[in-house]
Every structure is written in C-alpha cells, then in structure tokens.
Amino acid sequence: INNVLIAILAAVVGIFGYIRFYKGPRIEKANDAIFRAQTYFGMDSLNWALNGDGNNLGFLKIIDKFSGTPAANLAQYYAGVCFLKKGDYKNAEKHLRAFDGKGSMVTTVAKGALGDALMEQGKTDEAIQSYLDAASDQDNTLLTPLYLERAGLAYEMKNKNDEAIKIYRRIRDEFPMSMQARNMDKLLARLGDYNP
C-alpha cells in the first residue's frame, strides 16, 4: 500500500511540477512572442510576421519552438493567412489545416481563408465545403453571407447552377440586410431564376 501511495504522490508532484515550472512559463513565453509577431501582421509586414525581425520570433519559429501551446496553434492561423496574402496557397492550406479553431474567435475566418487557398489551387469541391463550414453559424450576419456567396460562385464554376441558386436565395431570404443580399437578384437572374 505504501508503494502505491508513494507512486501516486510522485505522479501528482510530477504533474504539478510540469505544469508549474515547465508548461506555464512556456505558455507565457509563447504568448509574448506571438504578441510581437501579431504586431507585424497588423502592420502588413508579412515577412517579419512570418520569419521574425532578428530579435523577435515570427509565426513559423513560434510554431516550432512552442508546439503544443495555444500561441503555437494560433500562429498556424496567422501563418496561413500570411501565406495566403503572399500568394503561396499551398503553404496557406498547410497551416490553415493545422490550425485547431475549437473555441477560437477566428475559426470562421480560418475556414473561409482555407476555402480561398483551396480555390486558388483549383480544389473547388474542397473549397466549397470549407466555405459552407465557414458559413455554418446562422447568427453571424457579417461572415455567413460572405462565405455563402463564395460557395455559390464556386458552385457556378463547377456548373452546379441549381446549388448556386439555392445558396443565393438563402442569402437573399435569410440575410436581407447583408451587403451580399444586394446582388442576389442580379446573380439569380443571371442564372435564369426570376422568382421574387
């Protein structure tokens, strides 16, 4: 019994020590590093945001050095968007797929950005699915109609006009106050759907 108790106590002390003296400080360092990279991202200094400035780490090093931390996960998102803006769609896809957006405020944007990266690579079917995933939040009246419209345009590119019509009607009927709704009657008419 004593051996079992000692083993349990050693495990508890080990876990506590790991969290307090290794994981906690590592998370703090990662958060500090990503703050500096986010500043460069906000200034559209994409190369410094990705690769650092010589004194501060960029998103790519944060991903490597602090893997497993929330900051490293968020760095995947930022790296994906940086590569998307730079026109490197393959790397954008890689990092956006690696981003785990559960519980994150940028989940919707990450899915939409992944759709953009996939479209640019000609992966239209995957892009449509990504746009539909990004548009799954019915309460998001800003982004949902935006990504629905992109899905509709992608359906048109695939000559799936019936699917595009369904999406355009949905935008018009469910999001009438959105910027995208203003163009829906025109897009529907172009596809031969004149029903109000």
C-alpha positions as CSV (number, residue, x, y, z in Angstrom):
1,I,0.0,0.0,0.0
2,N,2.8,2.4,0.9
3,N,4.4,1.8,-2.6
4,V,1.1,2.6,-4.3
5,L,0.7,5.8,-2.3
6,I,4.3,6.8,-3.0
7,A,3.8,6.2,-6.7
8,I,0.5,8.3,-6.7
9,L,2.1,11.1,-4.7
10,A,5.1,11.1,-7.1
11,A,2.8,11.3,-10.1
12,V,0.9,14.2,-8.6
13,V,4.0,16.1,-7.7
14,G,5.4,15.4,-11.2
15,I,2.3,16.7,-12.9
16,F,2.2,19.7,-10.7
17,G,5.9,20.4,-11.3
18,Y,5.5,20.0,-15.1
19,I,2.5,22.4,-15.2
20,R,4.0,25.0,-12.8
21,F,7.7,25.0,-13.8
22,Y,7.7,24.0,-17.5
23,K,4.3,24.3,-19.2
24,G,3.2,27.6,-17.5
25,P,6.4,29.6,-18.3
26,R,6.5,28.1,-21.8
27,I,3.0,29.3,-22.5
28,E,3.9,32.8,-21.1
29,K,7.0,33.0,-23.4
30,A,4.9,31.8,-26.4
31,N,2.2,34.5,-25.7
32,D,4.9,37.2,-25.5
33,A,6.5,36.0,-28.8
34,I,3.2,35.9,-30.7
35,F,2.2,39.4,-29.5
36,R,5.2,40.8,-31.3
37,A,4.5,38.7,-34.5
38,Q,0.9,39.8,-34.4
39,T,2.0,43.5,-34.3
40,Y,3.9,42.9,-37.5
41,F,0.9,41.2,-39.0
42,G,-1.3,44.2,-38.2
43,M,1.2,46.4,-40.0
44,D,1.1,44.1,-43.1
45,S,4.8,43.3,-42.6
46,L,4.2,39.7,-43.6
47,N,7.9,38.6,-43.9
48,W,8.7,39.9,-40.4
49,A,5.4,38.4,-39.1
50,L,6.3,35.0,-40.6
51,N,10.1,34.9,-40.0
52,G,10.8,37.4,-37.3
53,D,12.9,40.5,-37.3
54,G,16.2,39.1,-36.0
55,N,15.3,39.9,-32.4
56,N,11.8,38.6,-32.2
57,L,10.4,35.3,-33.4
58,G,8.0,35.1,-36.3
59,F,5.0,32.7,-36.5
60,L,6.9,29.9,-38.1
61,K,9.5,29.8,-35.3
62,I,6.7,30.1,-32.7
63,I,5.1,27.0,-34.2
64,D,8.3,25.0,-34.0
65,K,9.7,26.3,-30.7
66,F,6.4,26.4,-28.7
67,S,4.5,23.5,-30.3
68,G,1.6,22.3,-28.2
69,T,0.8,25.8,-26.8
70,P,-2.3,27.8,-27.6
71,A,0.0,30.5,-29.1
72,A,1.6,28.0,-31.5
73,N,-1.8,26.9,-32.6
74,L,-2.9,30.5,-33.2
75,A,0.4,31.0,-35.1
76,Q,-0.7,28.3,-37.5
77,Y,-3.7,30.5,-38.4
78,Y,-1.7,33.7,-38.8
79,A,1.0,31.9,-40.8
80,G,-1.8,30.5,-43.1
81,V,-3.2,34.0,-43.7
82,C,0.3,35.4,-44.3
83,F,1.0,32.8,-46.9
84,L,-2.5,33.4,-48.5
85,K,-1.7,37.2,-48.8
86,K,1.7,36.4,-50.3
87,G,0.1,34.1,-52.9
88,D,1.7,30.9,-51.5
89,Y,-1.5,28.9,-51.5
90,K,0.0,25.5,-50.8
91,N,1.6,26.7,-47.5
92,A,-1.5,28.7,-46.7
93,E,-3.5,25.5,-46.9
94,K,-1.0,23.5,-44.9
95,H,-1.0,26.0,-41.9
96,L,-4.8,26.7,-42.0
97,R,-5.4,22.9,-41.9
98,A,-3.1,22.6,-39.0
99,F,-4.9,25.3,-37.0
100,D,-7.4,23.9,-34.4
101,G,-10.0,26.5,-34.2
102,K,-12.2,25.0,-31.5
103,G,-13.3,27.7,-29.1
104,S,-11.4,30.4,-31.0
105,M,-12.9,33.6,-32.3
106,V,-11.1,33.2,-35.6
107,T,-12.5,29.8,-36.5
108,T,-14.9,31.1,-39.1
109,V,-12.3,33.3,-40.8
110,A,-9.8,30.4,-40.8
111,K,-12.3,28.1,-42.6
112,G,-13.1,30.8,-45.1
113,A,-9.4,31.6,-45.7
114,L,-8.8,27.8,-46.2
115,G,-11.6,27.9,-48.8
116,D,-9.8,30.8,-50.6
117,A,-6.5,28.9,-50.6
118,L,-8.2,25.8,-52.0
119,M,-9.9,27.8,-54.7
120,E,-6.7,29.4,-55.8
121,Q,-5.3,25.8,-56.2
122,G,-8.2,24.7,-58.3
123,K,-9.6,22.4,-55.5
124,T,-13.1,23.7,-56.0
125,D,-15.0,20.9,-54.3
126,E,-12.9,21.2,-51.1
127,A,-13.2,24.9,-51.2
128,I,-17.0,24.7,-51.4
129,Q,-17.0,22.5,-48.3
130,S,-14.7,24.9,-46.5
131,Y,-16.9,27.9,-47.4
132,L,-20.0,26.0,-46.2
133,D,-18.3,25.1,-42.9
134,A,-17.4,28.8,-42.5
135,A,-21.0,29.7,-43.2
136,S,-22.5,27.3,-40.6
137,D,-23.0,30.0,-37.9
138,Q,-26.5,31.2,-38.7
139,D,-26.1,34.1,-36.2
140,N,-23.0,35.6,-37.8
141,T,-24.8,38.0,-40.2
142,L,-21.5,39.5,-41.3
143,L,-19.4,36.5,-42.3
144,T,-22.0,33.8,-43.1
145,P,-23.5,35.6,-46.2
146,L,-20.0,36.4,-47.4
147,Y,-18.9,32.8,-47.4
148,L,-22.2,31.6,-48.7
149,E,-21.7,33.9,-51.7
150,R,-18.2,32.5,-52.3
151,A,-19.7,29.0,-52.1
152,G,-22.3,30.0,-54.7
153,L,-19.7,31.4,-57.0
154,A,-17.7,28.2,-56.7
155,Y,-20.8,26.2,-57.5
156,E,-21.2,28.2,-60.6
157,M,-17.6,27.5,-61.6
158,K,-18.5,23.8,-61.3
159,N,-21.6,24.4,-63.4
160,K,-23.8,23.4,-60.5
161,N,-26.2,26.2,-61.1
162,D,-29.1,24.6,-59.1
163,E,-26.9,24.6,-56.0
164,A,-25.8,28.2,-56.6
165,I,-29.4,29.3,-56.9
166,K,-30.3,27.6,-53.6
167,I,-27.4,29.5,-51.9
168,Y,-28.2,32.8,-53.5
169,R,-31.9,32.5,-52.5
170,R,-30.8,31.7,-48.9
171,I,-28.6,34.8,-48.8
172,R,-31.4,37.0,-50.1
173,D,-34.1,35.5,-47.8
174,E,-32.1,34.8,-44.6
175,F,-29.7,37.8,-44.7
176,P,-31.6,40.6,-46.4
177,M,-29.6,43.3,-44.7
178,S,-26.2,42.0,-45.7
179,M,-24.1,43.6,-48.4
180,Q,-24.2,40.3,-50.3
181,A,-28.0,40.3,-50.4
182,R,-28.0,43.4,-52.6
183,N,-26.5,41.5,-55.5
184,M,-28.5,38.3,-55.2
185,D,-31.4,39.2,-57.5
186,K,-28.9,40.1,-60.2
187,L,-27.0,36.8,-59.7
188,L,-30.2,34.8,-59.6
189,A,-31.4,36.5,-62.8
190,R,-28.2,35.7,-64.5
191,L,-28.8,32.0,-63.7
192,G,-32.4,32.2,-65.0
193,D,-34.1,32.4,-61.7
194,Y,-36.5,35.4,-61.8
195,N,-38.8,34.4,-59.0
196,P,-39.0,37.1,-56.3
